Amino acid sequence: MRVEEVLNQSPPYVDIDLYASDRPLADAVAANGGGRDAPALSAFGRHWGSAEMFELARAANEYPPQLKAFDPKGFRRDLIEFHPAYHQFMAQSIAAGLAASTWREDATPAAAPAQVMRAARVYMVAQIETGHLCPITMTHAAVAALAVEQALLAKLMPKIMSRRYDPHFRPWWDKTGITLGMGMTEKQGGTDVRSNTTRAQPAGEAYGITGHKWFMSAPMCDAFLVLAQAPAGLTCFLMPRFRPDGSVNGLYFQRLKDKLGNRSNASSEVEFDDAFAWRVGEEGRGVRTIINMVQLTRLDCALASAGIMRMALTQAIHHSRYRSVFQKRLGDQPMMREVLADLALDVDAATALVMRLARAYDLATSDPQEAARARLLTPAVKYWVCKRASGVIGEAMECLGGNGYVEESVLPRLYREAPVNAIWEGSGNVMCLDVLRALAHDGEAARAVLAALGEEAADLPGAHAALALLERAFAAPDLEAQARAAVDGLALLAAAAALGQSAPEVAALFARTRLQHGHAALYGTSEISAEEARRVIDRALPAA
């Protein structure tokens, strides 16, 4: 035997169909009206699951972007240089419509579930490379905020709708396609954007903005939605990289954030020096204007988190089917089987939950109850799915042992990526407070959503008691102090209901272990039988 011969290792998990190999995703898409798109989704899944795409993801994250603030002569450049792999991901995601497909004129509930179709693709893309999804997400979501300024939106929309990625640094009107970013938080306030100090002064038909942003992601976007204090209060603006006369606008990048994860994507600190911007919405209504964008970005946070959970799970299952320990396959060891099944249940539930939420967005324009569902559940779903991601991925990493901990494995990148979506667009406490705001703003609509969830999950173990507990919690005088437990319960009930529509047999097991008995803090402790475990693992990833 040669010394370097490799034995008892799993083969590379590449060249896979991310859709056809994922029965939970296929079932969730079909349950939400997207079954007819299965051949196209499978073709998409085969491309993104190729060895080439895995390798591009490695390169994009191994060689992070760099700030080039000055040219060799000392003149300001304020450019970000990315690895070519990043540009390939941007080009392919934009070509696939992830930045704008839901805004096409025929994107009606009767024509196709556009949000569901996009959501399935975002979920698959996130499994391979999530960093570039930041500008993709913001471009898609910005349209919702810009809708209050139809004349401005009409100018930009042909560029937003373009399926061509144009990375060149030039005025937006000279480009084949554009991307949009966002800058809300400042160093002194963070989530408390009403404490922003950046000022906006009227200047003819536009404004001049002076101040800073502590976090502005994807700084090479062509324009940014930003919040600043106008004479009448906090207001939303669109700030392009170039002024209307073609000169470079007054955005000066101070440095790029050295982040835990999300390495392929640039996040910057920026100063504005009388930067040109158009007002979006009325003065003093900045939060109300930009929240329309934030709701959609929160949906994408949940989608991406579900996607990286899925990749971590499949890595663990794949490894366990090839690795032998103590004369048995790792996946046949009773404790490992329990762990994998427990992980698979949460990933199955997260998948069903995010796809059902995407369907609510599809239906919201024509169905007030679906609009109420989207409003109430978006922060709850983001809270639960994004919080679950770190635990799921950490446990999956442990399933691979030392092989999962080294950088040659995809698991460390997934693990570093997991916390960002729980923080971005509102941390856990902010999400819980947003659920409470939805309850306070329209309690009748929220109660109708709760009743609908209870009806959808009525036949599942523990659902009736879970609903009663929620109703009591939401009526409690000290609700804010108990909000995390209440929102967790809301998400679990919604997940069980979503699973009931896409996979009834899994829904019963999920409800029994999560609603009826209550899930323990650690995976592998849910008292799942050997046969139940086999079924749920094989459902998660069919054996080769």
N, C-alpha and C positions, 0 to 999 in steps of 0.2 A: 504494500500500500504506500502510495506517495504521501509524504508528510502533509502537503497542502490540500489533499483531497477533502472535499466538503461533504460531510455526512449529517443526516438527521436535521436538515434545515428545510424550511418551506421555500418553494420556488417564488420568484418575484411575483407580486400581485399587480400585474399590468396586462394590457391588451384585454380589457374586460368591457362588457356592455353595462354601463352604469344604470341603465334603465331595465333591460330585460333580466338582469341578475338581481333586481331589487323589487321583489313582489310587493312589499309594503308600499313603495312608491307607486307602482303600477295600479294597485288596488285603490289607493287614495286618489290618484288622478282620475280613474274611471268613476269612482263614487262621486266626484265633483264635476262630471260632465266632459272630461277630456279623453275618454277612451278611444275616440276615433283618431286621435293624434298619435297613437302608440307607435306606428312605424317610423314617423319622423322623430319622435323622442328616442326611440331605440337607435336610430342612425346617429343622432346627437350624442347619445351615451357611448356608442362605440368609438366615436372620434375623441371625445374628451377622456375616455378611459384608456387611450392608447399609451404605449410606453413613451412615445415622443412627448405627450403632454405632461406625463409625470416628470420627465427629465427637464422640460421647460420650467416647470414649477420649482424644481430644485434650484435651477440657475437663477430664476427671478428673485428667490429669497436668499440665496447665498451671496449675491452681489447687489446689495441694496442701493437705492438712489442716492445721488450726491448733489449737494447744493453748489452751484457755481454762481456766487454772488457778484463777482467782478471778472472782467476780461483781463488779459495780460497788461493792459495799459492803466488799469485802475478804474475803468468806467463800469458802472452798474450793469449787470446782466440779469440777475435774479431769475436764473433758469435752473431747472432740475434735470439732471441726466439719469436715465433709467437704463437698465440692462435690456438688450434687444428682446429677451424673452418676455419682459413686461409688455412691450409694445405688441408682441404677437398675441398675448392674451387680450389686450384691449381691442385689437383689430377683430379678433374672432368673436368676442362677446358682443361687440357693437354690430358686427355682420349678422349675428344670430338674433338681433333685435332686443337684447336685454336692456338696452338703454331707453327704448322708446316704443316697443311693440304694442303696449297696452293703450297707447294714445292714437292709434290709427282710427280713421273715421268710422270704419265698420266694426270697431271693437265694442259690440253690444252683447248683452246676455243671449240674445237670439242667434247671433252670428257664431260666436265661439267663446268659451271661457278664457278670455285673453290673460287674465291674471293667473289663472291656474296653469296655463301653458307656459307662461313666463316663469312662474314659481318653480315648476318642475325642472326647468333648465337652470335656474339660479341654484337650486338645490344640488344638481349634478356638478355644475361648475365649481361650487364651493368645496366640493370634495377634493378637487385637484389644486386650485389656487384661489385663495380668497382675497388677497390684498388688492388686486386690481378691481375687485367688485365695488370698492369704495366710490370711485368716480362714476362707475356704471350705475350704482344705486342712486347717487345724488342727482345725476342727470335725469334719470327716470322720475324721481320724486319731485324735482324742482318744478316740473310742469304744473303740479297741483297748486303750488304757491303762486306761480306766475299767472294762473287763470284769472286772477283779479285785475290784471292789466292786459286786456285782450289785444290792444294795439301793439304793445311790446312783445307779447307772446307770438303774435302773427309774424313779426319780423324774424324771430328766432326759430320758430317751429320747423321750417324746412331744414335748417342745419341740425336741429335736435333729432329729427326723424331720419336723417341720413344713416345709411348702413355702412358708411365709409369712415374709418378712423383717420384723423389727420393730426399727427403729433407736432406739426410745425408751429413755431412761435411767430404768429402773425395775427392781424386783426380778424375777428371772428367772421366778418362778412366776406373775407377772402379765402375762407377755408371750406373744404368739402363737407365737413361735419364738425360739431363742437361738443364739448363736455362742460358740465356745470358743477360747481362745488358749493360749499357752504362754510361760513364762519360765524359762529354764535358766541362761543365762550371767551371770556377774558380772564387774566390772571387773578384779579381780585374777587371774581364772582363764581366762575365755573357754571354750574347748573343755574344759579340765580342770575339769569340774564338781565333782569330788571336793574341790577346794580352796574350794568355796563357803563363805561365812561366815554367810549368812543362817540364823537360828536359829528353831526351832519348839518351843514349850513346850506340853505337854498342858494342856488347859483343858476339863475335863468330857469330853464325847464328841467334842470337836474339838480344835483347836490354835490358839494365837496365834503369828503369824509376824512377826518383826522383822528387817529387813535391806534388801536392795536387789536389783535386777536391772539390768544394764547394757544389755541388749537385751530388750525385751518388745514384740513386734509386735502390731499390731491391738489397741491398748489399750482400744477401746470394746467388746470382747467382753464377754459376760455372766459369764464365769468363766474361770480360767486354771489350767492344770496347771503347778505350780512345784516346784522342788527346794529343800529346806532341810535343815539339820542338826538332826535330832531326837535324843533321848537315845541311841538305838541306832545312829545314823549317818544318812547321806544318805537322804532319804525323799521320796517324791512326795506332793503335796497338790493338792486342788482348791480354789481360792480364788475365791469369788464377789465381784462388785462390791458386793453388799448382804448384810448380816448377816441371820440368820434372823428378827430382830425388825423388819426393814424399814429399818433405818438404813444409811447408806452405810458400806461397809467401809473399812479403813485403808490404802488404796492412794493414794499421792500421786505424781503424774507430775511429774518434774523438768523435762524438756524433751523435744521430739521430735528424733530424729536427722535431721541434714541430710545425706541420702544421695546418692550418685552417681546412682542410678536408683530404680526402685520408688517413684516420686514420689507416686502416688495413694494409697499405703498408708502409714499412720502406724506408725512404730516409736519406742518411747519408752524413757527411763530412768525408773525408778520406785523409790520407797522404800515399805517396808511398816512400819507402826507398829501392832504387835499386831493384825495383820490376821487375821480369822477364816478358817479353812480346815479342810476335811475331809481326813483321811489317805486316800491311795489306795495300797493294797498294804501290805506289812509295813514296819515301821521298818527302816532300813538297806538296803532293796532298791529305792531310788529309781531308780537307773539301769536296773535290770532291768525295772521297771514302765514307765517312760516310753519305753524303747526300742521297745516295741510300737507306740507312736505315731510314733516317729521313722522307723521303716521305711517307713510309709505316706507320711509327708511327703517322704521321699527319692524315692519313686516319683513324686510330684507334681512335685518339682524337675526330674526328668528329662523328664516329660511337657511341662511348661511350656517347658523349654529346646528340646525338639524342635519345639514349636509356634512359638516365635519364630524359630528357624532356618528353618522352613518359610515364614513370612511374608517374611523377608528374601530368601530365594531367589525367591519368586514376584514380589516387587517388582523384582528384578534381571532376571529373564526377561522380565517384562512390558515393562519399559523398553527392553530390548535389541531387542524385536520392532518397536518404533516409531521408535527413534532411528536416524538415518542419520549415518554418518561416512565420509568419503572415498568417497562415491558408493555406499556399500553399507550395508545394515542392520547395526546394531551386532552383532546376534545371529548374523549370517552371517560376521563376521570370524573367521578361524581361531583366534586366541588367545582371544578372548572366548568362542567356542564351547567351547573346552577348559576354560576357567575355570568356566563355567556347568555343564558336564557333571560336572566334578569336585565342585563344590558339591552338585549334585543327588544324586550318589552317596552322600555323607555324610548328607544329609537323608533320603534314602530308607532308608538303613541305620538311622539313629536312629529313624525312625518304626516300622520293623519291630521293632526291638529293644525299644522301650518298650511296644508293644502285646503282644509276646510275654511280657514281664515281667508286665504286667497280667494276662494269662491264667494265669500261674503263681500269682498271688495268688488267682484264682478257684478254682483246683484244689488249692490247698495244704491245705485242711481235710480233703480225702479222699485225697490222694496224697502220701506222704512225700517222694518224689523231687521233686515240684513244690515242696514246702515247702523242700527243700534248695536247689533252683534259685533260689527267691525270696531265700533268706537269703544265698547266695553272690553272686548277680548284682546285687542291688539296689545295693550300694555301687559295684560295678564299672560298672554302667550309668550311675549318677549321675555317677561320675567322668568317663567318656568323653563322654557326651552334653553335660553341662554345660561341660566344658572345650572341646569342639568349638564351642560356640555363639559364643563371642567371635570366633574366627577366621572362621567362616562369615559372620557378620553384618558383620564388618569388610570382608571381601572383597566381599560383596554391595553394601555401601555404595560401595565403589570403582567397582563396575560402573555406578553412577549418576553418578559423578563429583561435581561440585559440587552437583548437585541432590540427591544423597543425604546431603550433609553439612549442609544447612540444616535448621532446625527445622521448616519446613513439611512436610518429608518425615517419614515414619514411621521411617526408618532410625536417626536419632539416638536416639530413644526405645528402640528395640530394642537398640541397641548399649550404651546405659547399663544396660539391664535384664539383659544377658547375664551379667555376673559374679555377680549375687546368688545364683543357684541353685547356682553352684559353691562359694560360701562358706556359704550357709545350710544348716543341718543337717549340717555337717561339710565342711571344705575338702578339697582333693585328697589331701593326706597322710593325713587322718583316714579318708577312704574306703579308701585302700590298706591302712591298718592294720586296718580293719574286715574287709576280705577276708582278711587274714592271721589274724584272730581266728576267722573262720568255718572256715578250714582247720585251725587248732589245736584248735578245739572238737570238730569232727566231720570228721576227715580222710577217713574212708571215704565219707561222704555227699558231700563236696566232690569226691572223685575220681570218684564215680559221675556227678556233674553234668558234669565234664570229659569223661568217656567218652561221655556222651549228646551233648554238643556236637560231639565229634569224629565221632560216627556221623551226626549230622544234617548235618554239613558235609563228609562224607567225599569226595564227588565234586567238590568245589570246588577250584580251583587253590590250592596252598599250604597247604591245611587240615591235611594230615597233618604237615607240617613244623612248622606253628604249634602244633599240639597237643603234639608232642614237645618243642618249645622250652618250652612252658608247664609240662609235667611236670618238666622239668629245673630250671626256675626255681623252682618251688614246693618242690623238694626241696633247694635250695641252702642251705648254712649261713649265708650272708650275705643271706638273702632280703629282710630289711627294707630294706637299702640299694638293692636292685634292684626294690623293690615296684612302683614306678610303671611300669616297663617291663613287668613281669609282668601287672599289672592292665590296662594298655593292650592287651596281647596277648589277655587273657581277653575283654575287651569286643569286640575286633575279631572274634575267633572266634565269639562269641555273636551278633554282628550278622550275620555271614555265614550262620550257621545259621538265624537268624530270616528273613533275606531268602530263603534257600533254600525256606522254607515258603510265603512270600507272593509272591515274584517270582523264580523260578529264573534267568531270563535276566539279571536285574540282579545277582543273587547271584554269578554267575560273573564278571562284570566287576568287582564290588566285591572279590571274593577275589583276582582276578588283580592288581589295582592296590594292594591293601592287605596281603594275606597273602603272596602269591607274590613280588611285586617290592618291596614296602615303599613306603609313601607318603612323598613328599618333604615338607619343612616347609611349602611354599607350594602353593596351589591352582593348577591349570592345568599341572601337570608330570607327569601320570600316563600319558602316551602312550595316549590314548583316540582311536580312529579317528573320522573325520568321521561315519560312519554310526552308530557306537555313541553318539557325542555327541548326534546328532539324536534318536535313540530315547530316550535317558535324559532329555533336556530336554523333549521332547514328552510323555513320561510324567509328568514333574514338573508341567507346566502345559500342557494341550492348547491348541493354537493356536486363536484365535477364528475 
